[in-house]
Amino acid sequence: MRQQSFFSPTMRDVPQGADITSHQLMLRAGLIRQTASGIYSYLPLGYKVLRKIENIVREEMNNAGAQEILMPAVQPAEIWEESGRIHDYGPELMRLKDRHNRDFVLGATHEEVITSLVRDELNSYKKLPVNLYQIQNKYRDERRPRFGVLRSREFVMKDAYSFDSSEEGLEESYWNMFRAYQSVFKRCGLDFRAVEADAGAIGGKGGTHEFMALSDVGEDTIAYSDASDFAANIEVAKIADGYEKPARPETSMAPIDTPSMKTIDDLMKGLSIESTSIIKSVLFIADEEPVLVLVRGDHEVNEIKVANLLDSSEVRLAEDAEVEQVMGCRTGFIGPVRAPENVKILADYAVRGIAEAVTGANESDKHFINVHPDRDITISSYEDLRFIKEGDPAPDGKGTIRFAKGIEVGQVFKLGTKYSKALKADFLDEQGKAQPLIMGCYGIGVSRTIAAIVEQHHDESGIIWPKNVAPFDIHLLTMNVKQEDQAALGESLYKKLREAGFDVLYDDRKERAGVKFKDADLYGIPVRVACGKKAAEDIVEVKLREGGEAVEVAVSGLMDYLKQHA
């Protein structure tokens, strides 16, 4: 491709509103342009990278036995009503009506469509297992689109769906996809971790892993062991139950006045105590029933763990008015001692290890001291209900927990029968009995992966593309097209390099050398070949974009040099 006619508008200054490196560089290098908030056009340079990633994904999916299809982006709302997700998904689901006033949605995901597609086709165990995938645009009405293509309202995604006749079959399909994902992200040049995660709006109880590209701009926190392979999203990282029950204290529980001491910090300062001596009480409403969750004062309640434990259709924090109605006092003074009988009390493991605790007294401006959980509180059960903390023992008993930030680029789910039961997608087993299809689903954020690669592969001058995803193999520059020897050598090499199978971007513009070098660094193509002052001697300057020094290479030996380095 001749750069003179290549549509790749660059920007010298950092664009306003671009807060992270990948967003800045993708705009500056001319990979993308914003059409509306969270909606982008891919220009030729960006689209070539997108297609490179798609092809890697496609090759690995095909190698794993998946078959490519293409489903509609516009989906009838009635199948979302069948699955029950039309309301659960929330305002992120884009909705529309056709001219006949029928309801449709723009596909944020395709579990409903794929299940309705196969329910009349995969009707016998003899036709299973099957794995179908597509690469397609998806739509989510993000409340706050940001970070360029990392959190956008329209994005490119690969989604695959496996169908099996047994849990054992699902297990095999799941780990087959897991390994394929590892290959995809390795080929894309990413430093990533596969971590245990929460299924979120996709659902399913069988288990899930997220693939996280390590990055300081990531919106997810990864908890990992410094001495083993354990890694999990902080949302679901399990806590080891290593808390022993202390002996009962001789001191009796007693009320004390705590005027205006509503927070943990207030109590620590006012009573000269440590946060580890305080029991924090948080009221939830689970299917309209009150549940009081207790954690140690230095810990935070993990709402996802609470929701998963209760397995209710709706679990939410109680509002201030509900707290007063249920507990009889203002938020900040509620506690488990003498709580109303209709309030179920759950305690985190760490609460078991507190001997003389401070808790709310269910009376404004009052707390109890010297509270012993087993003696003074009616606790239904001790559970893992808090967020893991850096420095905690790793759940596998090996090492200590450390934190890192990550960008989610993929996730694999064991859906089980969540969708097949709802949409009545059954098959006949070997005994001729109808059984729901057992499903898995597997997503890769293709457009997100571009941003993750840029976040990990750049320097102060621009992008540094890994070879497998680079838009071109070689960036060929003629430094002064008005010099006949330089122009002639550039034209000759452009032809020879293409004939040798290299994908070449040829900078034949009438621009200054400094402009060409800056653009080359910004584009980040792995190898730069410059025809300059020594063109008459058949010598070119070759520079590897990643950490390479510019070296002079004779044209006669250029092909051998490129075969080793390009």
C-alpha positions as CSV (number, residue, x, y, z in Angstrom):
1,M,0.0,0.0,0.0
2,R,1.3,3.4,-1.0
3,Q,1.1,5.8,1.9
4,Q,0.5,8.7,-0.4
5,S,-3.1,7.4,-1.0
6,F,-3.4,5.5,2.3
7,F,-6.3,6.9,4.5
8,S,-4.4,7.1,7.8
9,P,-4.8,10.6,9.2
10,T,-2.5,11.1,12.2
11,M,-2.7,13.6,15.1
12,R,0.3,15.3,16.6
13,D,-1.4,16.3,19.9
14,V,-3.2,14.2,22.5
15,P,-6.9,14.3,21.7
16,Q,-9.1,15.9,24.3
17,G,-11.1,13.4,26.3
18,A,-8.7,10.5,25.6
19,D,-7.6,9.6,29.1
20,I,-5.6,6.4,28.6
21,T,-2.7,5.5,26.3
22,S,-4.5,3.1,24.0
23,H,-7.3,5.6,23.3
24,Q,-4.8,8.3,22.6
25,L,-2.6,6.3,20.4
26,M,-5.4,4.7,18.4
27,L,-6.7,8.1,17.6
28,R,-3.3,9.7,17.0
29,A,-2.2,6.9,14.7
30,G,-5.4,7.0,12.7
31,L,-6.8,3.6,13.7
32,I,-10.2,4.9,14.8
33,R,-12.4,8.0,14.7
34,Q,-15.3,8.7,17.0
35,T,-18.7,8.8,15.3
36,A,-20.7,9.3,18.6
37,S,-20.1,8.7,22.2
38,G,-18.9,5.1,22.5
39,I,-19.3,4.5,18.8
40,Y,-16.2,4.4,16.5
41,S,-15.3,3.9,12.9
42,Y,-12.3,1.7,12.1
43,L,-10.0,3.3,9.5
44,P,-7.8,1.1,7.3
45,L,-4.9,0.7,9.7
46,G,-7.2,-0.2,12.6
47,Y,-9.3,-2.5,10.5
48,K,-6.3,-4.4,9.4
49,V,-5.3,-5.1,13.0
50,L,-8.9,-6.0,13.8
51,R,-8.9,-8.5,11.0
52,K,-5.6,-10.0,12.1
53,I,-7.0,-10.6,15.5
54,E,-10.3,-12.0,14.0
55,N,-8.2,-14.4,11.9
56,I,-6.2,-15.6,14.9
57,V,-9.5,-16.2,16.8
58,R,-11.0,-17.9,13.8
59,E,-8.1,-20.3,13.3
60,E,-8.0,-21.3,17.0
61,M,-11.8,-21.8,17.1
62,N,-11.7,-23.9,14.0
63,N,-8.7,-25.9,15.4
64,A,-10.8,-26.6,18.5
65,G,-13.6,-28.0,16.4
66,A,-16.0,-25.0,16.5
67,Q,-18.0,-24.1,13.4
68,E,-18.6,-20.5,12.3
69,I,-22.0,-19.1,11.7
70,L,-23.6,-15.7,11.6
71,M,-26.6,-14.7,13.6
72,P,-28.8,-11.5,13.4
73,A,-27.9,-8.5,15.4
74,V,-31.6,-7.6,15.6
75,Q,-33.4,-10.0,17.9
76,P,-37.1,-10.5,18.7
77,A,-37.7,-9.4,22.2
78,E,-40.0,-12.4,22.8
79,I,-37.1,-14.8,23.1
80,W,-35.6,-12.6,25.7
81,E,-38.9,-12.7,27.5
82,E,-38.8,-16.5,27.3
83,S,-35.4,-16.6,29.0
84,G,-36.5,-14.1,31.6
85,R,-33.6,-11.7,30.8
86,I,-35.6,-8.9,29.1
87,H,-35.9,-7.1,32.5
88,D,-32.9,-8.6,34.2
89,Y,-30.4,-7.2,31.7
90,G,-31.4,-3.6,32.5
91,P,-31.0,-0.4,30.6
92,E,-27.8,-1.6,28.9
93,L,-30.0,-3.6,26.5
94,M,-30.8,-1.5,23.5
95,R,-34.5,-1.9,22.5
96,L,-36.4,-0.8,19.4
97,K,-39.7,-1.3,17.6
98,D,-40.4,-2.0,14.0
99,R,-43.1,-0.4,11.8
100,H,-45.6,-2.9,13.1
101,N,-44.9,-1.9,16.7
102,R,-43.2,-5.2,17.5
103,D,-40.5,-5.2,20.1
104,F,-36.9,-6.1,19.2
105,V,-33.5,-5.7,20.9
106,L,-30.0,-5.1,19.5
107,G,-27.9,-8.1,20.4
108,A,-25.7,-7.5,23.4
109,T,-25.2,-11.3,23.5
110,H,-26.7,-14.3,21.7
111,E,-27.7,-17.0,24.2
112,E,-31.4,-16.7,23.3
113,V,-30.9,-16.6,19.6
114,I,-28.5,-19.6,19.5
115,T,-30.8,-21.6,21.8
116,S,-33.9,-20.9,19.7
117,L,-31.8,-21.7,16.6
118,V,-30.8,-25.2,17.7
119,R,-33.8,-26.4,19.7
120,D,-35.5,-27.9,16.7
121,E,-32.2,-29.2,15.1
122,L,-30.1,-30.8,17.9
123,N,-32.9,-33.1,19.0
124,S,-30.9,-36.3,19.6
125,Y,-27.9,-37.3,21.6
126,K,-26.5,-38.7,18.3
127,K,-26.1,-35.1,17.0
128,L,-24.0,-33.9,20.0
129,P,-21.6,-32.4,20.9
130,V,-21.7,-29.3,18.7
131,N,-19.9,-25.9,19.1
132,L,-21.0,-22.9,17.1
133,Y,-19.4,-19.5,17.0
134,Q,-19.6,-16.1,15.3
135,I,-17.6,-12.9,15.0
136,Q,-20.0,-10.0,15.0
137,N,-20.8,-6.5,16.3
138,K,-22.5,-6.3,19.7
139,Y,-24.4,-3.4,21.3
140,R,-24.7,-2.2,24.9
141,D,-26.0,1.1,26.0
142,E,-23.2,1.9,28.4
143,R,-24.1,4.4,31.1
144,R,-20.7,6.0,30.7
145,P,-18.8,5.0,27.5
146,R,-15.1,5.7,28.1
147,F,-11.5,4.6,27.3
148,G,-12.1,4.4,23.6
149,V,-12.9,0.9,22.4
150,L,-12.4,-0.6,25.9
151,R,-15.9,0.5,27.0
152,S,-17.9,1.3,24.0
153,R,-21.6,1.0,22.9
154,E,-20.8,-0.9,19.8
155,F,-18.0,-3.5,19.7
156,V,-16.8,-6.6,17.9
157,M,-17.0,-9.8,19.8
158,K,-16.5,-13.5,19.1
159,D,-19.1,-15.6,20.9
160,A,-19.3,-19.4,20.8
161,Y,-21.8,-21.8,22.3
162,S,-21.3,-25.5,23.0
163,F,-24.1,-28.1,23.3
164,D,-23.5,-31.4,25.1
165,S,-25.6,-34.3,26.3
166,S,-23.8,-34.6,29.7
167,E,-22.0,-32.7,32.4
168,E,-18.9,-34.6,31.5
169,G,-19.3,-33.4,27.9
170,L,-19.6,-29.8,29.0
171,E,-16.5,-30.2,31.1
172,E,-14.6,-31.3,28.0
173,S,-16.0,-28.5,25.8
174,Y,-15.2,-25.9,28.5
175,W,-11.6,-26.8,28.9
176,N,-11.2,-27.2,25.2
177,M,-12.3,-23.6,24.8
178,F,-10.1,-22.6,27.7
179,R,-7.0,-23.9,26.0
180,A,-8.0,-22.3,22.7
181,Y,-8.3,-18.9,24.5
182,Q,-4.9,-19.3,25.9
183,S,-3.5,-19.9,22.4
184,V,-5.4,-16.8,21.1
185,F,-4.0,-14.4,23.6
186,K,-0.5,-15.8,23.4
187,R,-0.5,-15.3,19.7
188,C,-1.8,-11.8,20.2
189,G,1.3,-11.1,22.3
190,L,-0.6,-10.4,25.5
191,D,0.6,-10.8,29.1
192,F,-2.6,-12.3,30.6
193,R,-4.0,-14.4,33.4
194,A,-7.0,-16.7,33.5
195,V,-8.9,-16.0,36.7
196,E,-11.9,-17.4,38.5
197,A,-14.9,-15.0,38.0
198,D,-18.6,-14.2,38.4
199,A,-21.0,-15.2,35.7
200,G,-22.9,-11.8,35.9
201,A,-25.8,-11.2,33.5
202,I,-24.9,-14.3,31.4
203,G,-25.7,-16.6,34.3
204,G,-25.1,-20.2,34.9
205,K,-23.9,-21.9,38.1
206,G,-21.3,-24.3,36.7
207,G,-18.3,-22.0,36.9
208,T,-16.5,-19.3,34.8
209,H,-13.1,-17.9,34.1
210,E,-12.1,-14.4,32.8
211,F,-9.0,-13.8,30.7
212,M,-7.4,-10.7,32.0
213,A,-4.7,-8.7,30.1
214,L,-2.5,-7.2,32.9
215,S,-2.7,-3.4,32.8
216,D,-2.7,-0.5,35.3
217,V,-5.8,1.0,33.4
218,G,-7.8,-2.2,33.9
219,E,-11.1,-1.8,35.6
220,D,-10.9,-5.2,37.2
221,T,-8.8,-6.2,40.2
222,I,-7.1,-9.6,40.1
223,A,-6.2,-11.3,43.4
224,Y,-3.3,-13.8,42.9
225,S,-1.0,-15.8,45.0
226,D,2.7,-14.9,45.1
227,A,3.6,-18.6,45.5
228,S,1.1,-20.6,43.3
229,D,-1.0,-20.4,40.2
230,F,-4.1,-19.2,42.1
231,A,-5.8,-16.2,40.5
232,A,-9.3,-14.8,40.7
233,N,-11.3,-11.7,40.1
234,I,-11.6,-9.9,43.4
235,E,-15.4,-10.1,43.1
236,V,-15.3,-13.9,43.6
237,A,-11.9,-14.7,45.2
238,K,-12.6,-17.1,48.0
239,I,-11.4,-16.6,51.6
240,A,-9.7,-19.4,53.5
241,D,-11.6,-20.1,56.8
242,G,-8.7,-20.0,59.2
243,Y,-10.5,-18.2,62.1
244,E,-10.6,-19.9,65.4
245,K,-13.4,-19.3,68.0
246,P,-11.9,-17.5,71.0
247,A,-12.8,-18.3,74.6
248,R,-15.8,-16.5,76.0
249,P,-14.8,-13.3,77.8
250,E,-15.7,-12.8,81.5
251,T,-16.9,-9.3,80.8
252,S,-20.6,-8.9,80.0
253,M,-22.0,-7.2,77.0
254,A,-23.0,-3.6,77.8
255,P,-24.6,-0.6,76.0
256,I,-22.7,2.7,75.7
257,D,-23.5,6.1,74.4
258,T,-21.9,6.8,71.0
259,P,-23.3,10.2,69.9
260,S,-22.7,10.8,66.2
261,M,-20.4,7.7,65.9
262,K,-21.9,6.4,62.7
263,T,-18.8,5.1,60.9
264,I,-16.0,2.6,61.6
265,D,-13.6,5.6,61.7
266,D,-15.8,7.4,64.2
267,L,-15.8,4.4,66.5
268,M,-12.1,3.9,66.2
269,K,-11.4,7.5,67.2
270,G,-14.2,7.9,69.8
271,L,-13.5,4.6,71.6
272,S,-9.8,4.3,71.0
273,I,-10.2,0.8,69.4
274,E,-8.9,-1.0,66.3
275,S,-11.3,-1.8,63.4
276,T,-10.7,-5.5,64.0
277,S,-12.7,-5.2,67.2
278,I,-15.8,-3.9,65.5
279,I,-18.5,-5.9,63.8
280,K,-19.9,-4.1,60.9
281,S,-23.6,-4.8,60.1
282,V,-25.1,-4.4,56.6
283,L,-28.8,-4.9,55.9
284,F,-29.8,-6.5,52.6
285,I,-33.3,-7.1,51.1
286,A,-33.4,-10.6,49.4
287,D,-36.7,-11.2,47.7
288,E,-38.3,-8.7,50.0
289,E,-36.9,-10.5,53.1
290,P,-34.4,-8.7,55.4
291,V,-30.9,-10.3,55.8
292,L,-28.3,-8.8,58.1
293,V,-24.7,-9.5,57.0
294,L,-21.9,-9.2,59.5
295,V,-18.2,-8.6,58.7
296,R,-15.2,-7.4,60.7
297,G,-14.7,-3.7,60.8
298,D,-11.7,-3.7,58.5
299,H,-13.4,-5.8,55.9
300,E,-16.0,-5.0,53.1
301,V,-19.1,-7.0,52.4
302,N,-19.0,-8.6,49.0
303,E,-22.5,-8.2,47.5
304,I,-21.8,-10.8,44.8
305,K,-21.0,-13.5,47.3
306,V,-24.1,-12.5,49.3
307,A,-26.3,-12.8,46.2
308,N,-24.7,-16.1,45.2
309,L,-25.2,-17.6,48.7
310,L,-28.8,-16.5,49.0
311,D,-29.7,-17.5,45.4
312,S,-32.6,-15.1,45.4
313,S,-34.0,-13.5,42.3
314,E,-33.2,-10.0,43.7
315,V,-30.7,-9.1,46.4
316,R,-30.0,-5.4,47.1
317,L,-28.8,-3.1,49.8
318,A,-31.6,-1.8,52.1
319,E,-32.4,1.9,51.7
320,D,-32.3,4.2,54.7
321,A,-36.1,4.2,55.1
322,E,-36.1,0.4,55.0
323,V,-33.3,0.2,57.6
324,E,-35.4,2.4,60.0
325,Q,-38.5,0.3,59.3
326,V,-36.8,-3.1,59.9
327,M,-34.2,-2.3,62.5
328,G,-35.8,0.6,64.3
329,C,-32.9,3.0,64.0
330,R,-30.8,5.0,61.6
331,T,-28.1,3.5,59.4
332,G,-24.8,3.5,61.3
333,F,-26.3,2.1,64.5
334,I,-27.8,-1.1,63.4
335,G,-26.5,-4.4,64.9
336,P,-27.1,-8.1,65.3
337,V,-27.8,-8.1,69.1
338,R,-31.5,-8.4,69.8
339,A,-32.3,-8.0,66.1
340,P,-35.9,-8.5,65.1
341,E,-36.8,-12.2,64.8
342,N,-37.7,-11.9,61.1
343,V,-34.2,-10.8,60.3
344,K,-31.8,-13.6,59.1
345,I,-28.3,-13.1,60.3
346,L,-25.2,-14.3,58.3
347,A,-21.7,-13.7,59.5
348,D,-18.4,-13.7,57.6
349,Y,-15.8,-16.3,58.8
350,A,-13.6,-13.5,60.4
351,V,-16.5,-12.5,62.8
352,R,-16.0,-15.9,64.5
353,G,-12.6,-14.9,65.6
354,I,-13.6,-11.7,67.5
355,A,-13.9,-12.1,71.3
356,E,-15.0,-8.7,72.6
357,A,-16.6,-6.8,69.8
358,V,-18.3,-3.4,69.4
359,T,-21.6,-3.6,67.5
360,G,-24.6,-1.3,66.8
361,A,-27.3,-1.4,69.4
362,N,-30.3,-0.8,67.1
363,E,-30.8,2.5,68.8
364,S,-29.6,5.8,67.6
365,D,-26.4,7.1,69.2
366,K,-25.8,3.8,71.0
367,H,-23.5,0.7,70.6
368,F,-22.8,-2.5,72.5
369,I,-19.3,-3.4,73.8
370,N,-17.9,-6.7,74.9
371,V,-20.1,-8.6,72.4
372,H,-19.1,-12.3,71.9
373,P,-20.7,-13.6,68.6
374,D,-21.6,-17.1,69.9
375,R,-22.9,-15.9,73.2
376,D,-24.8,-12.7,72.3
377,I,-25.8,-13.1,68.6
378,T,-28.1,-15.6,66.9
379,I,-26.1,-16.3,63.7
380,S,-27.7,-18.6,61.1
381,S,-24.3,-19.5,59.6
382,Y,-20.7,-18.4,59.1
383,E,-19.9,-18.0,55.4
384,D,-17.4,-16.4,53.0
385,L,-19.0,-13.0,52.6
386,R,-16.2,-10.4,52.2
387,F,-13.8,-9.1,49.6
388,I,-10.3,-10.7,49.8
389,K,-7.6,-8.3,50.9
390,E,-4.0,-7.9,49.8
391,G,-1.9,-9.8,52.4
392,D,-4.5,-12.4,53.1
393,P,-3.4,-16.0,52.9
394,A,-4.1,-17.5,49.5
395,P,-7.2,-19.8,49.5
396,D,-5.1,-22.7,48.2
397,G,-2.9,-22.5,51.3
398,K,0.2,-21.4,49.2
399,G,1.6,-18.0,49.6
400,T,0.0,-14.6,50.2
401,I,-2.5,-12.6,48.1
402,R,-1.3,-9.8,45.9
403,F,-3.4,-7.5,43.7
404,A,-3.0,-6.5,40.0
405,K,-5.2,-4.6,37.6
406,G,-6.5,-6.3,34.4
407,I,-8.5,-5.6,31.2
408,E,-11.1,-8.4,30.6
409,V,-10.5,-9.6,27.0
410,G,-12.4,-12.9,27.2
411,Q,-14.6,-15.1,29.4
412,V,-15.8,-18.7,29.3
413,F,-18.9,-19.9,31.1
414,K,-20.5,-23.2,32.0
415,L,-24.2,-22.3,31.4
416,G,-25.6,-25.7,32.1
417,T,-29.4,-25.8,31.4
418,K,-30.2,-22.1,32.2
419,Y,-31.3,-21.2,28.7
420,S,-32.2,-24.6,27.3
421,K,-34.8,-25.1,30.1
422,A,-36.2,-21.6,29.7
423,L,-36.5,-21.9,25.9
424,K,-37.4,-25.6,25.9
425,A,-34.4,-26.8,23.9
426,D,-34.4,-30.6,24.5
427,F,-32.8,-33.6,23.0
428,L,-33.7,-37.3,23.3
429,D,-31.1,-39.3,25.3
430,E,-30.2,-43.0,24.7
431,Q,-33.3,-44.1,26.5
432,G,-35.5,-41.9,24.4
433,K,-36.2,-39.5,27.2
434,A,-36.3,-35.7,26.7
435,Q,-33.4,-33.8,28.4
436,P,-32.4,-30.2,28.2
437,L,-29.3,-29.4,26.2
438,I,-26.3,-28.7,28.4
439,M,-24.6,-25.5,27.3
440,G,-21.4,-23.5,27.6
441,C,-20.7,-20.1,26.2
442,Y,-17.4,-18.4,25.4
443,G,-16.7,-14.8,24.5
444,I,-13.7,-12.8,23.3
445,G,-13.8,-9.0,23.0
446,V,-12.0,-8.6,19.7
447,S,-12.0,-4.8,19.6
448,R,-11.1,-4.7,23.3
449,T,-8.1,-6.9,22.6
450,I,-6.7,-4.2,20.2
451,A,-6.7,-1.7,23.0
452,A,-5.3,-4.2,25.5
453,I,-2.4,-4.9,23.1
454,V,-1.7,-1.2,22.7
455,E,-1.7,-0.7,26.5
456,Q,1.0,-3.4,26.8
457,H,3.0,-2.6,23.7
458,H,3.9,1.0,23.3
459,D,6.6,3.6,24.1
460,E,6.7,7.4,24.3
461,S,6.8,7.6,20.4
462,G,3.8,5.3,19.6
463,I,2.5,1.8,19.2
464,I,4.8,-1.3,19.0
465,W,2.7,-4.0,17.4
466,P,3.5,-7.7,18.0
467,K,4.3,-9.3,14.7
468,N,1.2,-11.5,14.6
469,V,-1.2,-8.6,14.8
470,A,0.8,-5.8,13.0
471,P,-1.1,-4.1,10.2
472,F,1.9,-4.5,7.9
473,D,5.1,-6.5,8.1
474,I,7.4,-3.7,6.8
475,H,7.2,0.1,6.7
476,L,9.3,1.2,3.7
477,L,10.3,4.8,3.6
478,T,11.8,6.9,0.8
479,M,13.3,9.8,2.7
480,N,13.4,12.3,-0.2
481,V,11.2,11.3,-3.2
482,K,12.7,14.2,-5.2
483,Q,16.1,12.4,-5.2
484,E,16.1,10.0,-8.2
485,D,18.4,7.4,-6.6
486,Q,16.2,7.2,-3.4
487,A,12.9,7.2,-5.4
488,A,14.2,4.5,-7.7
489,L,15.5,2.3,-4.9
490,G,12.2,2.7,-3.0
491,E,10.1,1.7,-6.0
492,S,12.4,-1.3,-6.7
493,L,12.3,-2.5,-3.1
494,Y,8.5,-2.0,-2.9
495,K,8.1,-4.4,-5.8
496,K,10.6,-7.0,-4.5
497,L,9.3,-7.0,-1.0
498,R,5.8,-7.6,-2.1
499,E,6.9,-10.3,-4.5
500,A,8.7,-12.0,-1.6
501,G,5.4,-12.1,0.3
502,F,5.8,-9.2,2.7
503,D,2.8,-6.9,3.4
504,V,4.4,-3.4,2.9
505,L,3.3,0.1,3.7
506,Y,5.4,2.3,1.3
507,D,5.9,5.9,2.4
508,D,6.2,7.7,-0.9
509,R,4.8,11.0,0.4
510,K,6.5,14.3,-0.4
511,E,7.1,14.9,3.3
512,R,10.1,15.8,5.4
513,A,12.2,13.0,6.8
514,G,11.3,13.9,10.4
515,V,7.6,13.7,9.7
516,K,8.1,10.2,8.1
517,F,10.1,8.9,11.0
518,K,7.5,10.2,13.6
519,D,4.7,8.6,11.7
520,A,6.6,5.4,11.4
521,D,7.1,5.3,15.2
522,L,3.5,6.2,15.8
523,Y,2.2,3.4,13.5
524,G,4.4,0.8,15.2
525,I,5.0,-1.5,12.3
526,P,7.6,-4.1,13.3
527,V,10.4,-3.3,10.7
528,R,11.3,0.0,9.2
529,V,13.4,0.1,6.0
530,A,14.6,3.6,5.0
531,C,16.0,4.5,1.6
532,G,18.1,7.6,2.3
533,K,21.5,9.2,1.5
534,K,23.2,5.9,0.7
535,A,20.7,4.8,-1.8
536,A,23.2,5.3,-4.6
537,E,25.4,2.8,-2.9
538,D,22.5,0.3,-2.6
539,I,22.5,0.6,1.2
540,V,19.4,1.1,3.3
541,E,18.8,1.7,7.0
542,V,16.8,-0.9,8.8
543,K,15.3,-0.5,12.3
544,L,13.3,-2.9,14.4
545,R,10.4,-1.0,16.1
546,E,10.8,-2.8,19.4
547,G,14.1,-1.7,20.9
548,G,16.2,-2.0,17.8
549,E,19.1,0.2,16.8
550,A,19.2,1.5,13.2
551,V,21.6,-0.6,11.2
552,E,22.9,-0.2,7.6
553,V,22.2,-3.2,5.4
554,A,23.3,-3.8,1.8
555,V,20.3,-4.3,-0.6
556,S,21.9,-7.5,-1.7
557,G,21.6,-8.9,1.8
558,L,18.3,-7.3,2.8
559,M,16.1,-10.3,2.1
560,D,18.2,-12.6,4.3
561,Y,18.2,-9.9,7.0
562,L,14.4,-9.5,6.9
563,K,13.8,-13.3,6.9
564,Q,15.7,-13.4,10.3
565,H,14.0,-10.3,11.8
566,A,10.7,-9.5,10.1
